[in-house]
């Protein structure tokens, strides 16, 4: 992942420390949401495989 909170050419008017922190916070929240989505998918896959293994043990 690339940190997108750095200043770009279009941000020259809003390069205050507060604006920088707000962009960084927005990016980090997006990153957290993305990771939570991926983790939910992995947890779902694990649960599915575990239930399949349990059914196979019963049969």
PyMOL commands that set and color helices and strands:
alter all, ss='L'
color gray80, all
select helices_A, chain A and resi 9-14+17-58
alter helices_A, ss='H'
color red, helices_A
deselect
rebuild
show_as cartoon
